[in-house]
Amino acid sequence: MEKTSPLRGTLPSNGLRLLTSLLTLYGLTTGVSSNHVIVPEKVNAVLGKNITLGCRIEVGSNLSLTQISWERRLSSGTITLAVFNPKYGTSFSQEYAQRVSFVSPSIQDATITLKEVGFADIGSYTCKVATFPLGNTQASTFVNVLVEPKVYVSAGPTALLDGGNESLVATCIAERGRPAAEVFWETELYGRSEKESHDEPNSTTTTHVRYMWQPQSYAQGKTLTCVVRHPALQTEFRIPYILNVQFAPMVSIIGLNKNWYVGQENVKFTCGAKANPPARHFTWIRLDGLMPEGVEISNNSFAFTRPLERNDSGVYRCEVMNDIGLRSQNVNLWVQDPPPTTAAPSTTASLLHDTSGTGTALDQKRALFTSPTLASLPDSSLGTIVGGAVGGVLFLILLLILGGACFMRQRRTFRGDYYTKQYLGPSDMQKESQLDVLQPHELQEVYGDKTSKGSQELKPKLGGDIIYPDYTPEPRTGLTGGMPTGASRRETTTLITTTPKTCTPVGLLCTAP
């Protein structure tokens, strides 16, 4: 018997045709799915301003675009905002007809503009593309509404006083921003910031940033800057705030060269004051006496209308006042002697001149010298030189006096009064002792001419101070060893100093007065 093989499964002819149709449809579907509808994922709109919703379309060559529409999903359902048909043009819903428009409608671009965006416009928007034979393709974007904050700076409640306690300088405010704004202060001061935020309706937020600082006068006129950053702002927002620190006058005086002298002219002092609020009153006074004559005071200036005098020396003060307080600055005016090249005018000399012009030459010479005043002598190099010269002269005079005293003392060693004695021979020595006397005729050689009367003066000798022996020779008889017996010889020797001395004879003796 013959075996037949079992039948293999075969595909009917109608099944083959179905498979071919499915493959063709798959190819068409694959071509359409490769096309895209491109929209931004999220768009931020600023409250009250316009917004643009972009939609770019890429259609396959095997498809034909029949319609493009923009729809919005609401809790109540979906509504159509605008439609573009390549054949029939554009159309808009009645509700959005005044607010929505296409920018440049085409089969590749369906971008629209939404005007005057409000909080009600927050939500999802869909760009839908209808093609044949594929059908609809769509993409959605979310619209968020930003609220640009209102930014301003508010000054502190109290005035800033120099040296006061820590105070609120200013507050930077970003009001009702959505989302909350970033707020801070920029400054060179060493203060601190305090931040405070609170929510407002429609999901907005108000932010306050306070700046606390202890006021000081050096910061007057400096700037604080309030800086605000927010997505609704194209750039950061900056508001400058100028500090206004009030302080009492800071007084300074112009013209303090500290080199004033007698006779100096055009001496002027100007009192300046830096104050906030501005100074409104200036006063000049003298602390150590009455204000001198010849002074002109005009608001903040003090000037001598005449040359300076010694009596102008003193302490002067400028007082300045504003609404905060009173401050002052002193001027220690010390009038010195004029420089060597400057002739000092003399107030005493004018009193010595005769008003009639008949004064003698001696009076005119005396008028050139003035009496000293009670003013202190200046400590200058000229005084040092004069003092040194006077001291040197006094030292030389002292040396001369000491030398003269020593010289005179040496010469007085041999000064005195001298007289002569009579020499007696050997024979006379055995006689009774006799007084050594001078005979009157033996004094004539010492006392000059016999005709002299009254006081007797020493007779000057040309040969010097020594007077040689003057005796009367006696006849020599027999020379037996020395002097002859009974012989007597008298010798007179006198030593006289060069200084003449008077001598008064008393009896036969000459005594010095």
Secondary structure, 3 states (H helix, E strand, C coil): CCCCCCCCCCCCHHHHHHHHHHHHHHHHHHHHHCCEEECCCEEEEECCCCEEECCEEECCCCCEEEEEEEEEEECCEEEEEEEEECCCEEEECCCCCCCEEECCCCCCECCEEECCCCHHHCEEEEEEEEEECCEEEEEEEEEEEEECCEEEEEECCCCEECCCCCEEEEEEEEEEEECCCEEEEECCCCCEEEEEEEEECCCEEEEEEEEEECCCHHHCCCEEEEEEECCCCCCCEEEEEECCEEEEEEEEEECCCCCEECCCCCCEEEEEEEEECCCCEEEEEECCCCCCCCEEEECCEEEECCCCCHHHCEEEEEEEECCCCEEEEEEEECEECCCCCCCCCCCCHHHHCCCCCCCCHHHHHHCCCCCCCCCCCCCCHHHHHHHHHHHHHHHHHHHHHHHHHHHHHHHHHHCCCCCCCCCCCHHHHCCCCCCCCCCHHHHCCCCCCCCCCCCEECCCCCCCCEECCCCCCCCCCCCCCCCCCCCCCCCCCEECCCCCCEEEEECCEEECC
